[in-house]
Amino acid sequence: MKHVLLSIGLLLVLTACYKDKGNYDYVEVKPPVISNFDSSYIAYAGDSLIISPVVTLPDGRTDMTCTWKILIPEEARSADYEGPSLRIVYGLGASRYSALFTVMDNATGMKYFYNFSIIGKTAFTSGTVVLSEDGGVGKLSFIKPDGTVQPDIYEGINHESLGTGALQVVPVQNLYYMNVITAYWVVCAGGTHPAIEVNANNMQRLKYINENFYDAPTVIKPNYFQNLVNGTTTAIINNQMYIGSAETAPFATYYGFYGVAVAGSYNLHPSFVFTVSQSDNYYLGFDAVKRNFIRFTGGTYFGTDYVQVDSVFNPKDLKMDLIKMAKFSENDVYAFCDSAGKVLELKFALDFTNGNTRFQTIYKKEFPAANLLTADTRWQTSPIGVFFFTSGDKIYRYNPLNREVKALTSDFGGKTVTMIKVIEDGNKLIAGTEGSIYTLDISTGKYGDILQKTDGIPGKIIDIVVR
């Protein structure tokens, strides 16, 4: 009897399940309607940032809670606010910050999320940073987008002078983190503090060069700084190579610090070529004493431990003095050298990645413009594979493919050209003289037409960064 009752009960349950066709009534919860709200906002340091979206809840409801969150990754925190509008004095840096606006419908408990970004700017976000030398002392100035010059701005803000023998102004920008210029290294050859890092947003000093070492050497004589895409620098100091550390988070205190010099017996020339990526890296330098090309890989000195392919010249015992070295690609590397008073142009190819160590010599020729070179000649390369170099008050364009040397038409009023820099993918060339900066057109078919001139810079122009 029990088995019969159990069977009947099971049959009733199955029948009930079979009749359940899944006809349920759903209530659609409509989202709010948001207006007067953009995906990004520009904010200037010290100015008010006001964002006032119009939020309309469905069915005429008005009971809501609104919150705002701005992510600040360099400080590992967020700035949080509550209210229907965001009203703050913007105090963050010149960077892009991800943010979130949240609306909660208090009647239903539903939350709605709206992403946006804040693009922070300062008075120095756009313009040109200029390093010049006046009376042997470095001067840092700023040119606003409207052409207004703020001369000697570093001393005006920090109440101290830069070093002597100005060399470079080097932007610090991490391609993989924030991807904005956060600082500049202002590099000089001498002085009490020959290199100084300044904040790109306000031009205030961040640190002296000796403060960027775990254990600073007694004597610091900068030769050349090279910025890398990870926001660190590789520096030639005291003719030795120092590689900025990248083992910590990009916003950590010791990111970019120098340890000891790369160990080895060498005296580096300031000019070198390199390839640095997230997976591989090498440097090819020149030993100014032994007069040979030397290899560094993974932060280790290998000297002339590489395989020479062909015998056009001997890179391991060159018996020449290096003037300038530049690389367009791994197969197009050039070195201009002084060989007993004769200027030679060397071309070679490098295969130093993925565990390879091949150095292929391609040609050795006399440089066709040797008579134009002076001790003060400045060099620049263009992405299209040509060189620009200065000689007195002239700038020349050199194409190594057809060996054509052509003078630009620019007229600098007889002033010596003290700086050149290629910008905008090789379409423009910035030239500097005593007190003035010129923007030249070097696009296809153009040979130095002057597009713009800015005066009022103290001393002779040494280097610039266009931001």
C-alpha positions in Angstrom: 0.0 0.0 0.0 2.9 2.4 0.8 4.4 1.7 -2.6 1.1 2.6 -4.3 0.8 5.9 -2.4 4.4 6.8 -3.2 3.9 6.2 -6.9 0.8 8.3 -6.9 2.5 11.2 -5.1 5.5 11.0 -7.5 3.1 11.1 -10.5 1.4 14.2 -9.2 4.7 16.0 -8.7 5.8 15.1 -12.3 2.4 16.3 -13.6 2.7 19.6 -11.8 6.2 20.1 -13.2 5.0 19.3 -16.7 2.2 21.9 -16.5 4.6 24.6 -15.4 5.2 26.4 -18.7 7.5 29.0 -17.2 5.1 31.9 -17.6 6.4 34.4 -15.2 5.7 38.1 -15.0 8.9 40.4 -15.1 9.0 44.0 -14.1 11.5 46.0 -16.3 13.6 48.4 -14.2 14.4 51.3 -16.5 17.8 53.0 -16.1 18.2 56.7 -15.4 18.5 59.1 -18.3 21.8 61.0 -18.0 22.5 64.3 -19.9 25.1 67.0 -19.7 27.8 64.4 -19.1 30.9 63.8 -21.2 33.4 61.0 -21.5 36.3 63.2 -20.6 37.0 66.6 -19.0 40.1 68.9 -19.1 41.1 70.3 -15.7 43.9 72.8 -14.9 45.9 72.6 -11.7 44.6 75.1 -9.2 41.3 75.8 -11.1 37.8 74.6 -10.3 36.6 71.3 -11.8 32.8 71.3 -11.9 30.8 68.4 -13.4 27.0 68.7 -13.1 25.2 65.9 -14.9 21.4 65.9 -15.1 20.1 62.6 -13.8 16.4 61.7 -14.4 15.1 58.6 -12.7 12.1 56.8 -14.3 8.5 57.3 -13.2 9.3 60.7 -11.7 11.4 59.3 -8.8 13.9 61.7 -7.3 15.4 59.8 -4.4 18.9 58.9 -5.4 22.5 58.8 -4.1 25.4 59.9 -6.3 29.1 59.2 -5.7 32.3 60.0 -7.6 35.6 58.2 -7.6 38.9 59.4 -9.2 41.6 56.7 -9.4 45.1 58.0 -8.5 47.4 55.0 -9.3 50.7 56.8 -8.6 49.5 57.1 -5.0 47.7 53.8 -4.9 44.4 55.4 -3.8 41.3 57.1 -5.0 39.7 60.4 -4.3 36.0 59.9 -3.4 33.2 62.4 -3.3 29.4 62.3 -2.8 26.7 64.5 -4.3 24.8 65.0 -7.6 27.7 67.3 -8.8 31.5 67.1 -8.6 32.8 70.4 -7.4 36.5 70.4 -6.5 39.7 72.4 -6.9 41.8 70.3 -9.2 45.0 69.5 -7.4 46.4 66.4 -9.3 49.1 66.5 -11.9 49.2 66.8 -15.7 48.0 63.3 -16.5 44.9 61.3 -17.5 42.9 59.9 -14.6 40.2 57.3 -14.9 37.0 58.2 -12.9 33.6 56.7 -12.1 30.2 58.4 -11.5 27.8 56.1 -9.7 24.0 56.7 -9.4 21.9 54.6 -7.0 18.1 54.6 -7.3 17.2 54.4 -3.6 13.7 53.1 -4.4 14.9 50.0 -6.2 18.4 49.7 -4.8 19.8 49.5 -8.3 23.2 51.1 -9.1 24.3 52.5 -12.4 27.9 53.2 -13.4 29.3 55.8 -15.8 33.0 55.9 -16.6 34.8 59.1 -17.6 38.3 60.5 -17.5 39.9 63.7 -16.3 42.8 65.1 -18.3 44.9 67.2 -16.0 46.9 70.1 -17.3 49.1 72.8 -16.0 50.6 76.0 -17.3 53.5 73.9 -18.6 51.5 71.1 -20.2 51.8 72.6 -23.7 54.7 74.6 -25.0 58.5 74.3 -25.4 61.1 73.8 -22.7 64.4 75.4 -23.7 67.8 74.8 -22.2 70.3 77.6 -23.1 73.7 78.7 -21.8 74.4 82.3 -20.8 77.9 83.2 -19.5 78.7 79.5 -19.2 75.7 78.8 -16.9 72.7 76.8 -17.9 69.3 78.5 -18.2 65.9 76.9 -18.4 63.1 78.8 -20.1 59.6 78.1 -21.3 57.8 79.2 -24.5 54.0 79.2 -24.2 51.9 78.1 -27.2 51.1 81.7 -28.0 54.9 82.5 -28.3 55.3 84.2 -25.0 58.7 83.5 -23.5 59.2 82.9 -19.8 63.0 83.3 -19.5 65.2 81.7 -16.9 62.2 80.1 -15.2 64.1 77.5 -13.2 66.1 80.1 -11.3 63.0 82.2 -10.8 61.0 79.3 -9.3 63.8 77.4 -7.4 66.0 80.4 -6.4 69.2 78.7 -7.5 71.2 78.3 -10.6 71.7 75.3 -12.9 75.1 73.8 -13.6 77.8 75.0 -16.0 78.3 73.8 -19.5 74.7 73.0 -20.5 74.3 69.7 -22.3 70.7 68.4 -22.5 67.1 68.6 -21.3 65.7 65.1 -21.3 62.0 64.3 -20.8 61.0 61.5 -18.5 57.9 59.6 -19.9 56.8 56.0 -19.3 55.0 54.6 -22.3 53.6 51.8 -20.3 52.3 53.9 -17.3 50.3 57.1 -17.8 52.3 57.9 -21.0 52.8 61.6 -20.1 55.9 63.6 -19.5 56.3 63.8 -15.7 59.8 65.3 -15.3 62.9 66.6 -17.1 66.5 65.9 -16.4 68.4 69.1 -17.0 71.9 68.0 -17.7 75.1 70.1 -17.5 78.8 69.1 -17.6 79.8 70.8 -14.4 78.8 72.7 -11.3 77.9 71.7 -7.8 74.8 69.9 -9.1 75.5 69.2 -12.7 72.2 67.4 -13.4 68.8 68.2 -11.8 65.5 66.5 -12.2 62.5 69.0 -12.3 58.8 68.5 -12.2 57.3 68.9 -15.6 54.1 70.3 -14.2 55.5 73.2 -12.2 59.3 73.3 -12.9 60.1 72.8 -9.3 63.3 70.8 -8.5 62.6 67.2 -7.6 66.1 66.0 -6.9 69.8 66.6 -7.6 71.7 63.9 -9.6 73.5 62.6 -6.5 70.1 61.9 -5.0 69.3 59.5 -7.8 71.9 57.0 -6.8 71.6 54.2 -4.2 75.2 55.1 -3.4 76.5 58.2 -5.3 80.1 58.3 -6.6 82.3 61.0 -5.1 82.7 62.7 -8.5 79.8 63.0 -10.9 80.5 64.3 -14.4 77.6 63.8 -16.8 78.4 63.0 -20.4 75.1 62.0 -21.9 71.6 61.0 -20.8 69.3 58.7 -22.9 65.6 58.5 -21.9 63.9 55.1 -22.4 60.2 54.2 -23.1 59.8 52.7 -19.6 60.4 56.1 -17.9 64.0 55.5 -16.8 67.3 56.8 -18.2 70.6 55.3 -19.2 73.3 57.7 -18.4 77.0 58.0 -19.4 78.6 59.5 -16.3 82.3 59.7 -15.7 82.6 57.8 -19.1 80.8 54.8 -17.5 77.3 53.4 -18.2 74.6 53.7 -15.5 71.3 52.0 -16.1 68.2 53.3 -14.2 66.4 50.6 -12.2 63.0 49.4 -13.3 62.4 46.7 -10.7 59.8 48.6 -8.6 56.5 50.2 -9.5 56.8 53.2 -11.8 55.6 55.5 -9.0 57.9 54.1 -6.3 60.6 56.2 -4.7 63.5 54.2 -6.2 62.2 53.7 -9.7 64.9 55.0 -12.2 67.6 55.1 -9.5 71.2 54.3 -10.5 73.2 51.6 -8.8 76.9 51.1 -9.6 78.2 51.6 -13.1 78.1 48.6 -15.4 81.3 46.7 -14.5 84.1 46.6 -17.0 87.3 48.3 -18.2 86.1 50.9 -20.7 85.8 54.7 -21.3 82.6 55.4 -23.1 82.2 58.1 -25.8 78.9 60.0 -25.2 77.5 58.8 -28.6 76.0 55.3 -28.6 73.1 53.3 -30.2 70.8 50.9 -28.6 67.6 48.8 -28.8 65.5 48.4 -25.6 62.2 46.6 -25.4 60.3 44.8 -22.7 61.9 41.5 -23.7 65.4 42.4 -25.0 68.0 45.1 -25.0 71.5 46.0 -26.0 73.8 49.0 -26.3 76.6 49.5 -28.7 79.1 52.1 -27.4 82.5 53.2 -28.4 85.6 53.1 -26.1 87.3 56.4 -26.6 90.6 55.2 -25.3 90.9 51.7 -26.9 89.1 53.1 -30.0 86.8 50.2 -30.6 83.1 49.4 -30.6 81.9 47.6 -27.4 78.7 45.7 -26.6 76.5 45.8 -23.5 73.6 43.3 -23.2 71.2 43.0 -20.3 73.2 45.4 -18.2 76.4 43.4 -18.7 79.6 44.6 -20.4 80.8 42.2 -23.1 83.3 44.5 -24.7 84.4 43.2 -28.2 82.8 39.8 -27.5 80.8 39.7 -30.7 81.2 38.0 -34.1 82.5 40.2 -36.9 81.0 39.5 -40.3 83.0 40.7 -43.3 86.2 42.7 -43.1 85.6 46.1 -44.5 87.0 47.6 -41.3 87.9 46.1 -37.9 85.4 47.3 -35.2 87.4 45.6 -32.5 90.5 47.7 -33.3 89.3 50.7 -35.3 92.3 53.0 -34.8 90.0 56.0 -35.3 88.3 58.5 -33.1 84.5 58.6 -33.1 82.7 61.8 -34.1 79.1 60.7 -34.2 77.2 57.4 -34.2 73.5 56.9 -35.3 71.1 54.1 -36.1 68.1 54.2 -38.4 67.5 50.4 -38.2 69.4 47.3 -37.2 70.7 47.2 -40.8 71.5 50.9 -41.2 73.9 52.0 -38.5 76.5 54.8 -39.2 79.6 56.0 -37.5 81.5 59.1 -38.6 85.2 58.9 -37.5 88.4 60.9 -37.6 91.2 58.8 -39.1 94.4 60.8 -38.9 92.7 63.9 -40.0 90.5 62.2 -42.6 86.7 61.9 -41.8 85.4 58.4 -42.7 81.9 57.3 -42.9 81.3 53.7 -41.7 78.1 51.7 -42.3 77.3 48.5 -40.5 74.5 46.2 -39.4 73.9 44.8 -35.9 72.2 41.5 -34.9 72.5 41.7 -31.1 69.0 40.5 -30.1 67.6 37.0 -29.4 71.0 35.8 -28.2 72.8 36.8 -31.4 76.1 38.8 -31.5 76.8 39.5 -35.1 78.4 42.8 -36.3 78.4 43.1 -40.0 80.6 45.7 -41.7 79.1 47.1 -44.9 81.3 49.9 -46.1 84.0 52.5 -45.3 84.0 55.7 -47.4 85.3 59.2 -47.1 82.6 61.6 -45.8 81.9 64.0 -48.7 81.4 67.0 -46.4 84.4 66.6 -44.2 85.5 70.2 -44.9 82.3 71.5 -43.3 82.7 69.8 -39.9 83.9 71.8 -36.9 84.4 71.0 -33.2 81.0 72.6 -32.6 79.0 70.7 -35.3 75.6 69.5 -34.2 74.0 66.4 -35.7 70.4 65.1 -36.1 68.9 62.2 -37.9 65.5 62.1 -39.7 63.1 59.1 -39.8 63.5 59.1 -43.6 67.1 58.1 -43.3 69.0 61.4 -43.8 71.3 63.4 -41.6 71.3 67.1 -40.7 74.4 68.8 -39.4 75.5 72.4 -38.6 78.5 74.3 -39.8 78.8 77.9 -38.5 75.7 79.7 -39.5 74.5 77.0 -42.0 72.6 73.7 -41.7 73.3 70.9 -44.2 71.2 67.9 -45.3 73.2 64.7 -46.1 71.6 61.7 -47.8 74.0 58.7 -47.4 72.2 56.8 -50.2 73.2 59.1 -53.0 75.8 61.0 -50.9 74.2 64.3 -51.6 75.1 67.3 -49.4 72.7 70.2 -49.7 72.7 73.4 -47.7 69.3 74.5 -46.3 68.1 77.9 -47.4 67.5 79.2 -43.9 69.1 82.6 -43.1 70.1 83.1 -39.4 71.6 86.5 -39.9 75.1 85.3 -39.6 74.6 83.8 -36.1 76.2 80.4 -35.4 73.7 77.6 -35.2 74.1 76.0 -31.8 71.3 73.4 -31.8 69.1 71.5 -34.2 66.3 69.0 -33.5 64.1 67.1 -35.9 60.4 67.0 -34.9 57.0 65.9 -36.3 58.2 62.8 -38.0 60.9 64.6 -40.0 58.7 67.4 -41.3 60.1 70.2 -39.2 63.5 71.1 -37.9 64.1 73.4 -34.8 67.2 75.4 -35.0 68.8 77.5 -32.2 71.2 80.4 -32.2 72.2 83.0 -29.7 68.9 84.2 -28.2 66.6 82.8 -30.9 64.7 79.6 -31.9 63.6 79.0 -35.5 61.1 76.4 -36.8 62.0 75.2 -40.3 60.0 73.4 -42.9 62.0 70.3 -44.1 59.0 68.3 -45.4 59.1 66.8 -48.9 60.5 69.4 -51.4 61.3 71.9 -48.7 64.8 72.9 -47.6 64.5 75.0 -44.5 61.8 77.7 -45.1 61.5 79.6 -41.8 58.0 79.1 -40.5 58.4 80.8 -37.1 61.0 82.6 -35.0 61.0 83.2 -31.3 63.4 85.7 -29.6 64.1 86.5 -26.0 65.9 83.3 -24.9 68.9 84.1 -22.6 72.2 82.9 -24.2 72.8 80.3 -26.9 70.3 77.5 -27.4 71.5 74.1 -26.3 68.5 71.8 -26.4 64.7 71.9 -26.4 61.7 69.7 -25.7 58.4 70.4 -27.5 55.5 69.3 -25.5 
